[in-house]
Amino acid sequence: MRLTKNLSCKYKVIKDMTTRIKAKFDNYWNEYCVNLALGCVIDPKVKLNFIIF
């Protein structure tokens, strides 16, 4: 929420820095979600029930 809020900051330095950080953050979590989902599918206790949820 802080990153999104700072995207509209009046200071150019803060706005530019926030834009770069948010891009890295979004990229990291997009890749991480796939890895997490794969781990859940492989786990015999969880299988696809967690993914469907």
Backbone as JSON Lines, residues from 0, in Angstrom:
{"i":0,"aa":"M","n":[0.83,-1.19,0.0],"ca":[0.0,0.0,0.0],"c":[0.88,1.25,0.0]}
{"i":1,"aa":"R","n":[1.99,1.17,0.72],"ca":[2.9,2.33,0.75],"c":[3.48,2.62,-0.62]}
{"i":2,"aa":"L","n":[3.83,1.56,-1.35],"ca":[4.39,1.77,-2.68],"c":[3.37,2.44,-3.59]}
{"i":3,"aa":"T","n":[2.16,1.97,-3.57],"ca":[1.11,2.55,-4.4],"c":[0.86,4.0,-4.02]}
{"i":4,"aa":"K","n":[0.87,4.28,-2.73],"ca":[0.65,5.65,-2.26],"c":[1.77,6.57,-2.73]}
{"i":5,"aa":"N","n":[3.01,6.09,-2.69],"ca":[4.15,6.93,-3.06],"c":[4.3,7.1,-4.56]}
{"i":6,"aa":"L","n":[3.56,6.36,-5.37],"ca":[3.61,6.56,-6.82],"c":[3.08,7.93,-7.22]}
{"i":7,"aa":"S","n":[2.24,8.51,-6.38],"ca":[1.69,9.83,-6.68],"c":[2.31,10.92,-5.81]}
{"i":8,"aa":"C","n":[3.52,10.69,-5.31],"ca":[4.23,11.66,-4.47],"c":[4.62,12.88,-5.31]}
{"i":9,"aa":"K","n":[4.66,14.04,-4.69],"ca":[5.01,15.25,-5.42],"c":[6.51,15.37,-5.67]}
{"i":10,"aa":"Y","n":[7.32,14.6,-4.97],"ca":[8.76,14.64,-5.15],"c":[9.18,13.62,-6.21]}
{"i":11,"aa":"K","n":[9.85,14.11,-7.25],"ca":[10.23,13.25,-8.38],"c":[11.16,12.12,-7.95]}
{"i":12,"aa":"V","n":[12.09,12.39,-7.04],"ca":[13.03,11.37,-6.59],"c":[12.28,10.2,-5.93]}
{"i":13,"aa":"I","n":[11.34,10.51,-5.07],"ca":[10.56,9.47,-4.38],"c":[9.72,8.7,-5.4]}
{"i":14,"aa":"K","n":[9.09,9.42,-6.32],"ca":[8.24,8.77,-7.32],"c":[9.05,7.83,-8.2]}
{"i":15,"aa":"D","n":[10.22,8.26,-8.67],"ca":[11.07,7.41,-9.51],"c":[11.57,6.18,-8.76]}
{"i":16,"aa":"M","n":[11.99,6.39,-7.51],"ca":[12.48,5.28,-6.7],"c":[11.36,4.27,-6.44]}
{"i":17,"aa":"T","n":[10.18,4.77,-6.15],"ca":[9.03,3.9,-5.87],"c":[8.64,3.11,-7.11]}
{"i":18,"aa":"T","n":[8.72,3.72,-8.27],"ca":[8.39,3.03,-9.52],"c":[9.32,1.85,-9.74]}
{"i":19,"aa":"R","n":[10.63,2.06,-9.53],"ca":[11.6,0.97,-9.71],"c":[11.4,-0.14,-8.68]}
{"i":20,"aa":"I","n":[11.17,0.24,-7.43],"ca":[10.98,-0.76,-6.37],"c":[9.71,-1.56,-6.61]}
{"i":21,"aa":"K","n":[8.63,-0.9,-7.02],"ca":[7.36,-1.59,-7.26],"c":[7.49,-2.58,-8.41]}
{"i":22,"aa":"A","n":[8.24,-2.22,-9.44],"ca":[8.44,-3.14,-10.57],"c":[9.17,-4.39,-10.1]}
{"i":23,"aa":"K","n":[10.21,-4.24,-9.28],"ca":[10.95,-5.39,-8.76],"c":[10.06,-6.22,-7.83]}
{"i":24,"aa":"F","n":[9.29,-5.54,-6.98],"ca":[8.4,-6.22,-6.05],"c":[7.36,-7.06,-6.79]}
{"i":25,"aa":"D","n":[6.72,-6.46,-7.79],"ca":[5.69,-7.17,-8.57],"c":[6.3,-8.35,-9.31]}
{"i":26,"aa":"N","n":[7.48,-8.17,-9.88],"ca":[8.15,-9.25,-10.6],"c":[8.47,-10.4,-9.65]}
{"i":27,"aa":"Y","n":[8.97,-10.1,-8.48],"ca":[9.32,-11.13,-7.5],"c":[8.09,-11.93,-7.09]}
{"i":28,"aa":"W","n":[7.01,-11.26,-6.77],"ca":[5.83,-11.98,-6.29],"c":[5.12,-12.73,-7.39]}
{"i":29,"aa":"N","n":[5.2,-12.26,-8.64],"ca":[4.61,-13.03,-9.75],"c":[5.33,-14.36,-9.92]}
{"i":30,"aa":"E","n":[6.65,-14.36,-9.86],"ca":[7.42,-15.59,-9.98],"c":[7.24,-16.46,-8.74]}
{"i":31,"aa":"Y","n":[7.18,-15.87,-7.58],"ca":[7.1,-16.63,-6.33],"c":[5.77,-17.38,-6.24]}
{"i":32,"aa":"C","n":[4.7,-16.8,-6.72],"ca":[3.39,-17.45,-6.64],"c":[3.39,-18.76,-7.42]}
{"i":33,"aa":"V","n":[4.04,-18.79,-8.56],"ca":[4.11,-20.01,-9.36],"c":[4.9,-21.07,-8.6]}
{"i":34,"aa":"N","n":[6.03,-20.67,-8.01],"ca":[6.85,-21.61,-7.25],"c":[6.09,-22.15,-6.04]}
{"i":35,"aa":"L","n":[5.38,-21.3,-5.35],"ca":[4.6,-21.71,-4.19],"c":[3.49,-22.67,-4.6]}
{"i":36,"aa":"A","n":[2.82,-22.38,-5.68],"ca":[1.74,-23.24,-6.16],"c":[2.29,-24.61,-6.54]}
{"i":37,"aa":"L","n":[3.44,-24.64,-7.19],"ca":[4.04,-25.92,-7.58],"c":[4.37,-26.75,-6.34]}
{"i":38,"aa":"G","n":[4.9,-26.12,-5.31],"ca":[5.21,-26.82,-4.07],"c":[3.97,-27.39,-3.42]}
{"i":39,"aa":"C","n":[2.88,-26.67,-3.48],"ca":[1.62,-27.17,-2.9],"c":[1.09,-28.37,-3.66]}
{"i":40,"aa":"V","n":[1.23,-28.36,-4.98],"ca":[0.73,-29.47,-5.78],"c":[1.56,-30.72,-5.52]}
{"i":41,"aa":"I","n":[2.86,-30.56,-5.34],"ca":[3.74,-31.71,-5.1],"c":[3.54,-32.31,-3.71]}
{"i":42,"aa":"D","n":[3.19,-31.49,-2.73],"ca":[3.0,-31.96,-1.35],"c":[1.82,-32.92,-1.3]}
{"i":43,"aa":"P","n":[2.02,-34.18,-0.87],"ca":[0.93,-35.16,-0.86],"c":[-0.19,-34.82,0.12]}
{"i":44,"aa":"K","n":[0.08,-34.04,1.15],"ca":[-0.96,-33.7,2.11],"c":[-1.9,-32.63,1.56]}
{"i":45,"aa":"V","n":[-1.39,-31.78,0.69],"ca":[-2.18,-30.64,0.23],"c":[-2.82,-30.91,-1.13]}
{"i":46,"aa":"K","n":[-2.01,-31.39,-2.07],"ca":[-2.43,-31.65,-3.45],"c":[-3.13,-30.44,-4.05]}
{"i":47,"aa":"L","n":[-4.18,-30.63,-4.79],"ca":[-4.84,-29.53,-5.49],"c":[-5.91,-28.82,-4.66]}
{"i":48,"aa":"N","n":[-6.22,-29.32,-3.48],"ca":[-7.27,-28.67,-2.67],"c":[-6.91,-27.23,-2.33]}
{"i":49,"aa":"F","n":[-5.65,-26.98,-2.01],"ca":[-5.23,-25.63,-1.64],"c":[-5.26,-24.71,-2.86]}
{"i":50,"aa":"I","n":[-4.84,-25.2,-4.01],"ca":[-4.83,-24.4,-5.23],"c":[-6.24,-24.03,-5.63]}
{"i":51,"aa":"I","n":[-7.16,-24.95,-5.53],"ca":[-8.56,-24.67,-5.88],"c":[-9.14,-23.63,-4.94]}
{"i":52,"aa":"F","n":[-8.76,-23.72,-3.65],"ca":[-9.23,-22.76,-2.66],"c":[-8.74,-21.37,-3.03]}
